[in-house]
Amino acid sequence: MVAQFLGLKLRLLANIFKRSTWQVVGIVLGLVYGLGLAILLFLSLVALRVVGDVETIRNALVIAGAATMVGFIVFPLVFGTDDTMDPRKFALFGLPDRTLALSLAVAGLVGIPALVLGIVLLGTVVTWSRGVAETLLALISAALAFASCLLLARVTTALASFLLSTRRARELLGVIGLLLIVMLSPIIVVIATADWANEGQSILSVLGGVLGWTPFGAAFAAPGDAAAGAWGPALLELIIALATLGAIWLAWQALVAKMLVTPGREASAKSYRGLGWFDRMPHGATGAVAARSFTYWFRDARYWVSVVMIPIVPILVMVPLGVAGVPTQYLGLIPVPLMCLFLGWSLHNDTAYDSTAIWLHVVSGVRGVSDRFGRLVPVLLAGVLVIGLGSAVTVFALDDWRLLPSLLGVSTALLLAGLGVGSVVSARFPYPAVKPGDSPFQQPQATGALTALVQSLTMLASLAIAAPALIFAAMGVLVDPAWHAAALVSGVGLGLIAIVVGVWWGGRVFDVRGPETLAAAIRA
């Protein structure tokens, strides 16, 4: 039975190369890259065989190994993978639970991740081959780590297929995973800028010492301790690694047994009363477009992913600047204007998000100005809240109320300029976007230089319009606080001019190019 499952997995892998030519080229390039990286790591580990600093090597490998095991857990859960060997597909064959679990686990040994992981773990065996007993222990530890990682991947992949079968659940977990990755970036920056020459040894020692006694790092710590002559801790860590593999195997068996008798989850249907935002907004063309935009922003994953990311962007900017030594009073001025910049920029391709639904605006004769302004209403309201609350919190935290006019002026200019420019660009240069109902992390079918060009020019145009307010604000901070008033007046004035001209101009473009806009949406 195990041999049959192995043969099935091999045939599934072979079918990958029967796709279109470009897909096969991409797969081959990915395979070559993965194998090349694995071979490079293998040679690096072989080179460590002659290095005498056993403790440093041990700690570094424990940290890397623990991160690898966590990756085998997180990646299938967060990003989701197509489980071609889902246990439920074999429910009608009448196989015993243990037989099916073993067969699927062994079939998981066939694949690119298993090949890459196996090559790297063989390199660790060479690293610790400093005696017969040490080599034997390194082989056992590598085998335990290999089996644990792949079995963890099987468990998490099956859980993702079993629990995340609905689109909403996958999108939510994808957003959570993206947030976790983004929130880890400050840690990466701190690690990259740490004084490794003086403190690196102590950092590695602490992390390696702690992780070596956890299920994630025990298998990687045992051969290092054995090579250092600490056979007592090495054997205890080996027992931890063996117990970890046993626990994962029991969990896999229980999961397979549960999945064989449990149907997949289905999305629950929700019932709604009334017309929602269409009841709350004015009953006209502009109100109807605004109501639909509010509905999108609250219910469409493509929109609320952007909303979630906007507060994270300032963190990504402030952490490196803080590490580089930028004073706190300057860093505190960044978040609100930066969030307003990205809020305004978020609508630069809003027309394409309608996809084929834009035909209703074209055939019903909705005026372009009504369409352009209706789309701005949700972002305008959100921007007012961000500017008002964010500016007040900023000046309170910095204890300098003289900065308030500049914050209000610059933030208003960036928000309104982005909305004005986006009103024109989204009507004149819509580019392919994620289709309604698809995952917000799914790439459009067609992308090119136009996408990058439109995105870049929209943001640069917004910054250019707000440039006078930015200059006056900088002069208010660095030269004379009297310039803060000029930043407020210029920022609000230029922002209002930009949004009025942008809505009018974008409306004219929408009126003239309605059929072309519909054709672009269909092509996307």
One Martini backbone bead per residue (centre of mass of N, CA, C, O) as a GRO file, in nm:
protein
  524
    1MET     BB    1   0.057   0.063  -0.021
    2VAL     BB    2   0.295   0.257  -0.003
    3ALA     BB    3   0.386   0.218  -0.298
    4GLN     BB    4   0.129   0.334  -0.426
    5PHE     BB    5   0.154   0.619  -0.304
    6LEU     BB    6   0.426   0.683  -0.428
    7GLY     BB    7   0.336   0.654  -0.723
    8LEU     BB    8   0.120   0.874  -0.710
    9LYS     BB    9   0.310   1.108  -0.636
   10LEU     BB   10   0.491   1.086  -0.886
   11ARG     BB   11   0.264   1.140  -1.095
   12LEU     BB   12   0.189   1.420  -0.990
   13LEU     BB   13   0.467   1.545  -1.043
   14ALA     BB   14   0.476   1.481  -1.352
   15ASN     BB   15   0.219   1.661  -1.426
   16ILE     BB   16   0.352   1.938  -1.402
   17PHE     BB   17   0.503   1.901  -1.697
   18LYS     BB   18   0.198   1.932  -1.859
   19ARG     BB   19   0.193   2.214  -1.892
   20SER     BB   20   0.268   2.496  -1.979
   21THR     BB   21   0.555   2.627  -2.081
   22TRP     BB   22   0.585   2.861  -1.871
   23GLN     BB   23   0.527   2.689  -1.623
   24VAL     BB   24   0.764   2.496  -1.662
   25VAL     BB   25   0.983   2.709  -1.651
   26GLY     BB   26   0.919   2.805  -1.364
   27ILE     BB   27   0.960   2.532  -1.224
   28VAL     BB   28   1.253   2.487  -1.310
   29LEU     BB   29   1.370   2.743  -1.186
   30GLY     BB   30   1.283   2.676  -0.897
   31LEU     BB   31   1.438   2.409  -0.879
   32VAL     BB   32   1.720   2.522  -0.932
   33TYR     BB   33   1.722   2.721  -0.699
   34GLY     BB   34   1.674   2.520  -0.466
   35LEU     BB   35   1.917   2.333  -0.526
   36GLY     BB   36   2.134   2.550  -0.516
   37LEU     BB   37   2.085   2.631  -0.221
   38ALA     BB   38   2.128   2.350  -0.098
   39ILE     BB   39   2.420   2.311  -0.196
   40LEU     BB   40   2.537   2.561  -0.059
   41LEU     BB   41   2.466   2.469   0.229
   42PHE     BB   42   2.618   2.203   0.222
   43LEU     BB   43   2.903   2.324   0.175
   44SER     BB   44   2.902   2.497   0.431
   45LEU     BB   45   2.874   2.258   0.629
   46VAL     BB   46   3.129   2.114   0.542
   47ALA     BB   47   3.323   2.349   0.619
   48LEU     BB   48   3.253   2.327   0.936
   49ARG     BB   49   3.423   2.069   1.003
   50VAL     BB   50   3.704   2.253   1.049
   51VAL     BB   51   3.573   2.398   1.278
   52GLY     BB   52   3.629   2.459   1.632
   53ASP     BB   53   3.359   2.623   1.703
   54VAL     BB   54   3.112   2.449   1.837
   55GLU     BB   55   2.918   2.641   1.986
   56THR     BB   56   2.847   2.833   1.756
   57ILE     BB   57   2.743   2.622   1.558
   58ARG     BB   58   2.523   2.506   1.736
   59ASN     BB   59   2.354   2.767   1.777
   60ALA     BB   60   2.304   2.832   1.480
   61LEU     BB   61   2.162   2.559   1.404
   62VAL     BB   62   1.933   2.578   1.607
   63ILE     BB   63   1.803   2.835   1.502
   64ALA     BB   64   1.764   2.742   1.209
   65GLY     BB   65   1.601   2.484   1.274
   66ALA     BB   66   1.365   2.616   1.425
   67ALA     BB   67   1.278   2.797   1.188
   68THR     BB   68   1.216   2.564   0.995
   69MET     BB   69   0.994   2.426   1.161
   70VAL     BB   70   0.807   2.671   1.173
   71GLY     BB   71   0.774   2.694   0.864
   72PHE     BB   72   0.624   2.412   0.833
   73ILE     BB   73   0.377   2.531   0.991
   74VAL     BB   74   0.302   2.820   0.871
   75PHE     BB   75   0.283   2.810   0.562
   76PRO     BB   76   0.022   2.632   0.520
   77LEU     BB   77  -0.167   2.811   0.698
   78VAL     BB   78  -0.129   3.096   0.566
   79PHE     BB   79  -0.105   3.025   0.237
   80GLY     BB   80  -0.168   2.770   0.137
   81THR     BB   81  -0.230   2.441  -0.001
   82ASP     BB   82  -0.257   2.193  -0.235
   83ASP     BB   83  -0.402   1.891  -0.130
   84THR     BB   84  -0.350   1.602  -0.310
   85MET     BB   85  -0.341   1.419  -0.017
   86ASP     BB   86  -0.617   1.403   0.097
   87PRO     BB   87  -0.775   1.192   0.309
   88ARG     BB   88  -1.075   1.225   0.191
   89LYS     BB   89  -1.007   1.091  -0.095
   90PHE     BB   90  -0.989   0.787   0.074
   91ALA     BB   91  -1.265   0.709   0.220
   92LEU     BB   92  -1.381   0.476   0.000
   93PHE     BB   93  -1.145   0.239   0.043
   94GLY     BB   94  -1.121   0.112   0.341
   95LEU     BB   95  -0.888   0.212   0.509
   96PRO     BB   96  -0.696   0.210   0.755
   97ASP     BB   97  -0.591   0.464   0.943
   98ARG     BB   98  -0.290   0.380   0.980
   99THR     BB   99  -0.228   0.314   0.686
  100LEU     BB  100  -0.297   0.590   0.567
  101ALA     BB  101  -0.108   0.761   0.739
  102LEU     BB  102   0.155   0.621   0.651
  103SER     BB  103   0.130   0.659   0.344
  104LEU     BB  104   0.110   0.971   0.346
  105ALA     BB  105   0.376   1.023   0.494
  106VAL     BB  106   0.562   0.887   0.286
  107ALA     BB  107   0.468   1.058   0.041
  108GLY     BB  108   0.588   1.328   0.168
  109LEU     BB  109   0.894   1.255   0.080
  110VAL     BB  110   0.787   1.353  -0.198
  111GLY     BB  111   0.975   1.637  -0.293
  112ILE     BB  112   1.123   1.937  -0.283
  113PRO     BB  113   1.139   1.996   0.022
  114ALA     BB  114   1.262   1.720   0.095
  115LEU     BB  115   1.517   1.744  -0.075
  116VAL     BB  116   1.633   2.002   0.050
  117LEU     BB  117   1.631   1.908   0.346
  118GLY     BB  118   1.810   1.657   0.308
  119ILE     BB  119   2.067   1.799   0.210
  120VAL     BB  120   2.109   1.979   0.459
  121LEU     BB  121   2.114   1.750   0.677
  122LEU     BB  122   2.365   1.612   0.560
  123GLY     BB  123   2.549   1.849   0.629
  124THR     BB  124   2.524   1.818   0.940
  125VAL     BB  125   2.658   1.543   0.953
  126VAL     BB  126   2.933   1.642   0.855
  127THR     BB  127   2.982   1.854   1.076
  128TRP     BB  128   2.951   1.608   1.318
  129SER     BB  129   3.193   1.418   1.201
  130ARG     BB  130   3.405   1.357   1.494
  131GLY     BB  131   3.294   1.061   1.514
  132VAL     BB  132   3.126   0.779   1.550
  133ALA     BB  133   2.914   0.865   1.762
  134GLU     BB  134   2.853   1.146   1.644
  135THR     BB  135   2.755   1.048   1.367
  136LEU     BB  136   2.521   0.872   1.465
  137LEU     BB  137   2.371   1.100   1.611
  138ALA     BB  138   2.341   1.283   1.362
  139LEU     BB  139   2.168   1.086   1.197
  140ILE     BB  140   1.933   1.061   1.394
  141SER     BB  141   1.868   1.364   1.415
  142ALA     BB  142   1.817   1.412   1.113
  143ALA     BB  143   1.582   1.211   1.091
  144LEU     BB  144   1.399   1.348   1.300
  145ALA     BB  145   1.386   1.626   1.163
  146PHE     BB  146   1.279   1.531   0.891
  147ALA     BB  147   1.017   1.395   0.993
  148SER     BB  148   0.900   1.634   1.153
  149CYS     BB  149   0.872   1.842   0.931
  150LEU     BB  150   0.696   1.675   0.729
  151LEU     BB  151   0.470   1.603   0.931
  152LEU     BB  152   0.393   1.893   0.995
  153ALA     BB  153   0.312   1.963   0.707
  154ARG     BB  154   0.083   1.758   0.690
  155VAL     BB  155  -0.086   1.866   0.924
  156THR     BB  156  -0.118   2.168   0.829
  157THR     BB  157  -0.234   2.107   0.551
  158ALA     BB  158  -0.484   1.953   0.653
  159LEU     BB  159  -0.592   2.182   0.829
  160ALA     BB  160  -0.624   2.389   0.603
  161SER     BB  161  -0.825   2.210   0.436
  162PHE     BB  162  -1.033   2.163   0.674
  163LEU     BB  163  -1.067   2.466   0.815
  164LEU     BB  164  -1.000   2.647   0.526
  165SER     BB  165  -1.233   2.608   0.296
  166THR     BB  166  -1.309   2.890   0.321
  167ARG     BB  167  -1.249   3.196   0.198
  168ARG     BB  168  -1.264   3.372   0.457
  169ALA     BB  169  -1.062   3.208   0.623
  170ARG     BB  170  -0.818   3.240   0.434
  171GLU     BB  171  -0.809   3.549   0.433
  172LEU     BB  172  -0.774   3.593   0.736
  173LEU     BB  173  -0.511   3.427   0.767
  174GLY     BB  174  -0.350   3.586   0.558
  175VAL     BB  175  -0.355   3.853   0.711
  176ILE     BB  176  -0.223   3.753   0.968
  177GLY     BB  177   0.038   3.658   0.834
  178LEU     BB  178   0.117   3.932   0.717
  179LEU     BB  179   0.133   4.078   0.988
  180LEU     BB  180   0.352   3.902   1.112
  181ILE     BB  181   0.567   3.962   0.903
  182VAL     BB  182   0.567   4.268   0.941
  183MET     BB  183   0.622   4.264   1.256
  184LEU     BB  184   0.911   4.123   1.213
  185SER     BB  185   1.085   4.347   1.080
  186PRO     BB  186   1.203   4.490   1.330
  187ILE     BB  187   1.366   4.244   1.422
  188ILE     BB  188   1.540   4.225   1.171
  189VAL     BB  189   1.667   4.503   1.200
  190VAL     BB  190   1.796   4.460   1.475
  191ILE     BB  191   1.969   4.217   1.394
  192ALA     BB  192   2.122   4.362   1.158
  193THR     BB  193   2.225   4.607   1.377
  194ALA     BB  194   2.387   4.449   1.548
  195ASP     BB  195   2.668   4.386   1.761
  196TRP     BB  196   2.836   4.111   1.666
  197ALA     BB  197   3.131   4.151   1.754
  198ASN     BB  198   3.042   4.182   2.075
  199GLU     BB  199   2.730   4.025   2.099
  200GLY     BB  200   2.689   3.763   1.930
  201GLN     BB  201   2.766   3.532   2.123
  202SER     BB  202   2.548   3.587   2.341
  203ILE     BB  203   2.299   3.565   2.160
  204LEU     BB  204   2.347   3.275   2.061
  205SER     BB  205   2.361   3.141   2.340
  206VAL     BB  206   2.077   3.205   2.438
  207LEU     BB  207   1.907   3.097   2.202
  208GLY     BB  208   2.038   2.811   2.182
  209GLY     BB  209   1.983   2.724   2.477
  210VAL     BB  210   1.672   2.740   2.465
  211LEU     BB  211   1.599   2.588   2.190
  212GLY     BB  212   1.742   2.310   2.261
  213TRP     BB  213   1.484   2.243   2.477
  214THR     BB  214   1.299   2.227   2.239
  215PRO     BB  215   1.114   2.081   1.988
  216PHE     BB  216   1.260   2.266   1.763
  217GLY     BB  217   1.590   2.217   1.868
  218ALA     BB  218   1.683   1.934   1.972
  219ALA     BB  219   1.783   1.786   1.707
  220PHE     BB  220   2.012   2.016   1.661
  221ALA     BB  221   2.165   1.998   1.949
  222ALA     BB  222   2.274   1.712   2.006
  223PRO     BB  223   2.533   1.694   1.817
  224GLY     BB  224   2.676   1.943   1.940
  225ASP     BB  225   2.704   1.835   2.229
  226ALA     BB  226   2.858   1.580   2.152
  227ALA     BB  227   3.104   1.728   2.023
  228ALA     BB  228   3.157   1.876   2.315
  229GLY     BB  229   3.100   1.624   2.538
  230ALA     BB  230   2.776   1.651   2.607
  231TRP     BB  231   2.602   1.366   2.654
  232GLY     BB  232   2.370   1.420   2.841
  233PRO     BB  233   2.219   1.648   2.688
  234ALA     BB  234   2.208   1.497   2.418
  235LEU     BB  235   2.019   1.264   2.509
  236LEU     BB  236   1.786   1.442   2.606
  237GLU     BB  237   1.738   1.578   2.330
  238LEU     BB  238   1.676   1.315   2.181
  239ILE     BB  239   1.422   1.249   2.345
  240ILE     BB  240   1.267   1.503   2.266
  241ALA     BB  241   1.267   1.448   1.962
  242LEU     BB  242   1.123   1.173   1.979
  243ALA     BB  243   0.867   1.278   2.125
  244THR     BB  244   0.785   1.476   1.908
  245LEU     BB  245   0.740   1.273   1.681
  246GLY     BB  246   0.526   1.107   1.833
  247ALA     BB  247   0.319   1.338   1.867
  248ILE     BB  248   0.282   1.397   1.567
  249TRP     BB  249   0.185   1.113   1.489
  250LEU     BB  250  -0.068   1.110   1.667
  251ALA     BB  251  -0.195   1.361   1.541
  252TRP     BB  252  -0.212   1.246   1.253
  253GLN     BB  253  -0.391   1.006   1.311
  254ALA     BB  254  -0.630   1.165   1.434
  255LEU     BB  255  -0.680   1.345   1.185
  256VAL     BB  256  -0.742   1.125   0.980
  257ALA     BB  257  -0.981   1.000   1.133
  258LYS     BB  258  -1.152   1.262   1.135
  259MET     BB  259  -1.162   1.324   0.821
  260LEU     BB  260  -1.306   1.054   0.726
  261VAL     BB  261  -1.588   1.149   0.908
  262THR     BB  262  -1.564   1.455   0.793
  263PRO     BB  263  -1.689   1.707   0.651
  264GLY     BB  264  -1.664   1.980   0.491
  265ARG     BB  265  -1.666   2.301   0.504
  266GLU     BB  266  -1.917   2.560   0.493
  267ALA     BB  267  -2.047   2.839   0.404
  268SER     BB  268  -2.235   3.060   0.563
  269ALA     BB  269  -2.541   3.197   0.533
  270LYS     BB  270  -2.650   3.527   0.506
  271SER     BB  271  -2.883   3.753   0.644
  272TYR     BB  272  -3.047   4.044   0.516
  273ARG     BB  273  -3.168   4.368   0.609
  274GLY     BB  274  -3.224   4.551   0.372
  275LEU     BB  275  -2.986   4.798   0.207
  276GLY     BB  276  -2.807   4.934   0.394
  277TRP     BB  277  -2.629   5.186   0.263
  278PHE     BB  278  -2.870   5.260   0.067
  279ASP     BB  279  -3.045   5.373   0.312
  280ARG     BB  280  -2.827   5.598   0.423
  281MET     BB  281  -2.801   5.723   0.155
  282PRO     BB  282  -2.851   5.913  -0.088
  283HIS     BB  283  -3.099   5.917  -0.360
  284GLY     BB  284  -2.847   5.886  -0.581
  285ALA     BB  285  -2.576   5.853  -0.766
  286THR     BB  286  -2.369   5.930  -0.550
  287GLY     BB  287  -2.496   5.763  -0.318
  288ALA     BB  288  -2.479   5.484  -0.457
  289VAL     BB  289  -2.174   5.478  -0.492
  290ALA     BB  290  -2.107   5.518  -0.193
  291ALA     BB  291  -2.255   5.266  -0.090
  292ARG     BB  292  -2.085   5.065  -0.252
  293SER     BB  293  -1.815   5.149  -0.128
  294PHE     BB  294  -1.880   5.079   0.162
  295THR     BB  295  -1.932   4.781   0.109
  296TYR     BB  296  -1.649   4.717   0.013
  297TRP     BB  297  -1.482   4.816   0.267
  298PHE     BB  298  -1.641   4.602   0.463
  299ARG     BB  299  -1.652   4.315   0.263
  300ASP     BB  300  -1.394   4.341   0.092
  301ALA     BB  301  -1.084   4.203   0.101
  302ARG     BB  302  -0.929   4.400  -0.089
  303TYR     BB  303  -0.977   4.645   0.107
  304TRP     BB  304  -0.914   4.551   0.411
  305VAL     BB  305  -0.619   4.495   0.357
  306SER     BB  306  -0.540   4.790   0.315
  307VAL     BB  307  -0.634   4.891   0.591
  308VAL     BB  308  -0.440   4.713   0.758
  309MET     BB  309  -0.166   4.820   0.624
  310ILE     BB  310  -0.151   5.129   0.677
  311PRO     BB  311  -0.054   5.122   0.988
  312ILE     BB  312   0.216   4.956   0.919
  313VAL     BB  313   0.399   5.138   0.747
  314PRO     BB  314   0.524   5.328   0.966
  315ILE     BB  315   0.683   5.104   1.104
  316LEU     BB  316   0.872   5.036   0.861
  317VAL     BB  317   0.995   5.330   0.871
  318MET     BB  318   1.072   5.392   1.178
  319VAL     BB  319   1.265   5.170   1.264
  320PRO     BB  320   1.514   5.229   1.084
  321LEU     BB  321   1.536   5.527   1.172
  322GLY     BB  322   1.576   5.471   1.473
  323VAL     BB  323   1.833   5.298   1.439
  324ALA     BB  324   1.985   5.542   1.283
  325GLY     BB  325   1.909   5.810   1.488
  326VAL     BB  326   1.644   5.943   1.477
  327PRO     BB  327   1.464   6.157   1.626
  328THR     BB  328   1.164   6.145   1.792
  329GLN     BB  329   1.038   6.423   1.699
  330TYR     BB  330   1.046   6.323   1.396
  331LEU     BB  331   0.907   6.045   1.399
  332GLY     BB  332   0.620   6.150   1.503
  333LEU     BB  333   0.557   6.293   1.207
  334ILE     BB  334   0.497   6.037   1.014
  335PRO     BB  335   0.230   5.861   1.035
  336VAL     BB  336  -0.007   6.045   0.937
  337PRO     BB  337   0.095   6.131   0.653
  338LEU     BB  338   0.144   5.840   0.553
  339MET     BB  339  -0.147   5.738   0.576
  340CYS     BB  340  -0.264   5.954   0.385
  341LEU     BB  341  -0.107   5.876   0.135
  342PHE     BB  342  -0.224   5.578   0.118
  343LEU     BB  343  -0.520   5.648   0.115
  344GLY     BB  344  -0.518   5.814  -0.148
  345TRP     BB  345  -0.371   5.585  -0.323
  346SER     BB  346  -0.589   5.344  -0.302
  347LEU     BB  347  -0.772   5.474  -0.564
  348HIS     BB  348  -0.600   5.447  -0.842
  349ASN     BB  349  -0.773   5.143  -0.911
  350ASP     BB  350  -1.089   5.126  -0.854
  351THR     BB  351  -1.227   5.060  -1.124
  352ALA     BB  352  -1.100   4.770  -1.162
  353TYR     BB  353  -1.251   4.641  -0.911
  354ASP     BB  354  -1.533   4.611  -1.062
  355SER     BB  355  -1.504   4.516  -1.329
  356THR     BB  356  -1.789   4.430  -1.502
  357ALA     BB  357  -1.975   4.625  -1.321
  358ILE     BB  358  -1.921   4.896  -1.484
  359TRP     BB  359  -2.154   4.875  -1.694
  360LEU     BB  360  -2.379   5.012  -1.523
  361HIS     BB  361  -2.262   5.300  -1.545
  362VAL     BB  362  -2.266   5.321  -1.852
  363VAL     BB  363  -2.575   5.242  -1.927
  364SER     BB  364  -2.709   5.451  -1.702
  365GLY     BB  365  -2.562   5.742  -1.712
  366VAL     BB  366  -2.349   5.808  -1.517
  367ARG     BB  367  -2.185   6.052  -1.396
  368GLY     BB  368  -1.859   6.103  -1.354
  369VAL     BB  369  -1.868   6.279  -1.097
  370SER     BB  370  -2.038   6.081  -0.930
  371ASP     BB  371  -1.841   5.846  -0.944
  372ARG     BB  372  -1.588   5.984  -0.830
  373PHE     BB  373  -1.707   6.092  -0.556
  374GLY     BB  374  -1.840   5.835  -0.438
  375ARG     BB  375  -1.561   5.684  -0.395
  376LEU     BB  376  -1.442   5.900  -0.173
  377VAL     BB  377  -1.613   5.900   0.087
  378PRO     BB  378  -1.485   5.679   0.272
  379VAL     BB  379  -1.195   5.803   0.268
  380LEU     BB  380  -1.264   6.080   0.376
  381LEU     BB  381  -1.370   5.990   0.651
  382ALA     BB  382  -1.115   5.838   0.737
  383GLY     BB  383  -0.921   6.082   0.704
  384VAL     BB  384  -1.046   6.266   0.915
  385LEU     BB  385  -0.989   6.081   1.154
  386VAL     BB  386  -0.684   6.059   1.120
  387ILE     BB  387  -0.617   6.361   1.131
  388GLY     BB  388  -0.752   6.440   1.394
  389LEU     BB  389  -0.653   6.220   1.594
  390GLY     BB  390  -0.354   6.193   1.508
  391SER     BB  391  -0.266   6.487   1.558
  392ALA     BB  392  -0.343   6.506   1.856
  393VAL     BB  393  -0.167   6.272   1.956
  394THR     BB  394   0.105   6.376   1.855
  395VAL     BB  395   0.122   6.652   2.007
  396PHE     BB  396   0.085   6.522   2.285
  397ALA     BB  397   0.335   6.333   2.278
  398LEU     BB  398   0.539   6.584   2.200
  399ASP     BB  399   0.461   6.852   2.342
  400ASP     BB  400   0.367   7.031   2.055
  401TRP     BB  401   0.122   7.247   1.934
  402ARG     BB  402   0.273   7.389   1.692
  403LEU     BB  403   0.242   7.130   1.491
  404LEU     BB  404  -0.060   7.113   1.403
  405PRO     BB  405  -0.077   7.272   1.133
  406SER     BB  406   0.119   7.093   0.974
  407LEU     BB  407  -0.026   6.826   1.005
  408LEU     BB  408  -0.290   6.915   0.873
  409GLY     BB  409  -0.177   7.019   0.602
  410VAL     BB  410  -0.014   6.772   0.502
  411SER     BB  411  -0.233   6.552   0.530
  412THR     BB  412  -0.443   6.687   0.349
  413ALA     BB  413  -0.275   6.706   0.094
  414LEU     BB  414  -0.217   6.400   0.058
  415LEU     BB  415  -0.506   6.301   0.050
  416LEU     BB  416  -0.637   6.488  -0.172
  417ALA     BB  417  -0.425   6.439  -0.392
  418GLY     BB  418  -0.466   6.134  -0.416
  419LEU     BB  419  -0.767   6.149  -0.492
  420GLY     BB  420  -0.740   6.328  -0.741
  421VAL     BB  421  -0.542   6.158  -0.904
  422GLY     BB  422  -0.704   5.888  -0.884
  423SER     BB  423  -0.956   5.985  -1.042
  424VAL     BB  424  -0.799   5.995  -1.312
  425VAL     BB  425  -0.636   5.728  -1.331
  426SER     BB  426  -0.872   5.516  -1.292
  427ALA     BB  427  -1.003   5.614  -1.573
  428ARG     BB  428  -0.743   5.612  -1.775
  429PHE     BB  429  -0.545   5.369  -1.609
  430PRO     BB  430  -0.650   5.078  -1.595
  431TYR     BB  431  -0.543   4.790  -1.423
  432PRO     BB  432  -0.494   4.490  -1.329
  433ALA     BB  433  -0.698   4.312  -1.095
  434VAL     BB  434  -0.844   4.172  -0.852
  435LYS     BB  435  -1.104   3.981  -0.844
  436PRO     BB  436  -1.402   3.929  -0.749
  437GLY     BB  437  -1.367   3.673  -0.492
  438ASP     BB  438  -1.079   3.680  -0.469
  439SER     BB  439  -0.786   3.672  -0.348
  440PRO     BB  440  -0.583   3.935  -0.237
  441PHE     BB  441  -0.311   3.743  -0.305
  442GLN     BB  442  -0.379   3.732  -0.593
  443GLN     BB  443  -0.265   3.737  -0.907
  444PRO     BB  444  -0.289   3.870  -1.185
  445GLN     BB  445  -0.282   3.771  -1.519
  446ALA     BB  446  -0.197   4.081  -1.592
  447THR     BB  447   0.124   4.230  -1.613
  448GLY     BB  448   0.329   4.539  -1.607
  449ALA     BB  449   0.462   4.847  -1.662
  450LEU     BB  450   0.199   5.004  -1.609
  451THR     BB  451   0.164   4.946  -1.313
  452ALA     BB  452   0.425   5.078  -1.202
  453LEU     BB  453   0.379   5.355  -1.336
  454VAL     BB  454   0.111   5.433  -1.204
  455GLN     BB  455   0.195   5.406  -0.910
  456SER     BB  456   0.434   5.605  -0.914
  457LEU     BB  457   0.297   5.863  -1.036
  458THR     BB  458   0.077   5.897  -0.823
  459MET     BB  459   0.266   5.942  -0.580
  460LEU     BB  460   0.438   6.172  -0.699
  461ALA     BB  461   0.203   6.368  -0.748
  462SER     BB  462   0.117   6.394  -0.455
  463LEU     BB  463   0.390   6.504  -0.351
  464ALA     BB  464   0.401   6.754  -0.537
  465ILE     BB  465   0.147   6.897  -0.433
  466ALA     BB  466   0.257   6.879  -0.117
  467ALA     BB  467   0.537   7.027  -0.112
  468PRO     BB  468   0.486   7.308   0.014
  469ALA     BB  469   0.387   7.200   0.288
  470LEU     BB  470   0.645   7.042   0.353
  471ILE     BB  471   0.836   7.284   0.351
  472PHE     BB  472   0.695   7.456   0.567
  473ALA     BB  473   0.711   7.245   0.790
  474ALA     BB  474   1.021   7.225   0.797
  475MET     BB  475   1.061   7.525   0.867
  476GLY     BB  476   0.899   7.511   1.136
  477VAL     BB  477   1.101   7.306   1.272
  478LEU     BB  478   1.398   7.443   1.184
  479VAL     BB  479   1.336   7.766   1.201
  480ASP     BB  480   1.009   7.869   1.220
  481PRO     BB  481   0.691   7.843   1.360
  482ALA     BB  482   0.540   8.038   1.155
  483TRP     BB  483   0.528   7.821   0.913
  484HIS     BB  484   0.282   7.646   0.998
  485ALA     BB  485   0.057   7.821   0.874
  486ALA     BB  486   0.148   7.784   0.580
  487ALA     BB  487   0.105   7.477   0.576
  488LEU     BB  488  -0.200   7.483   0.621
  489VAL     BB  489  -0.292   7.663   0.385
  490SER     BB  490  -0.150   7.512   0.151
  491GLY     BB  491  -0.258   7.227   0.204
  492VAL     BB  492  -0.564   7.282   0.187
  493GLY     BB  493  -0.568   7.431  -0.082
  494LEU     BB  494  -0.430   7.218  -0.265
  495GLY     BB  495  -0.619   6.985  -0.195
  496LEU     BB  496  -0.883   7.111  -0.298
  497ILE     BB  497  -0.790   7.156  -0.586
  498ALA     BB  498  -0.719   6.860  -0.651
  499ILE     BB  499  -1.003   6.730  -0.600
  500VAL     BB  500  -1.169   6.904  -0.790
  501VAL     BB  501  -1.008   6.857  -1.050
  502GLY     BB  502  -1.005   6.546  -1.037
  503VAL     BB  503  -1.312   6.498  -1.049
  504TRP     BB  504  -1.365   6.651  -1.308
  505TRP     BB  505  -1.160   6.511  -1.491
  506GLY     BB  506  -1.241   6.217  -1.431
  507GLY     BB  507  -1.535   6.256  -1.528
  508ARG     BB  508  -1.466   6.321  -1.820
  509VAL     BB  509  -1.319   6.059  -1.881
  510PHE     BB  510  -1.556   5.871  -1.813
  511ASP     BB  511  -1.755   5.980  -2.025
  512VAL     BB  512  -1.567   5.928  -2.280
  513ARG     BB  513  -1.438   5.623  -2.165
  514GLY     BB  514  -1.646   5.401  -2.100
  515PRO     BB  515  -1.596   5.166  -2.305
  516GLU     BB  516  -1.291   5.141  -2.246
  517THR     BB  517  -1.323   5.071  -1.947
  518LEU     BB  518  -1.485   4.811  -1.993
  519ALA     BB  519  -1.269   4.668  -2.166
  520ALA     BB  520  -1.049   4.669  -1.947
  521ALA     BB  521  -1.209   4.502  -1.738
  522ILE     BB  522  -1.237   4.247  -1.913
  523ARG     BB  523  -0.932   4.195  -1.959
  524ALA     BB  524  -0.865   4.174  -1.641
   0.00000   0.00000   0.00000
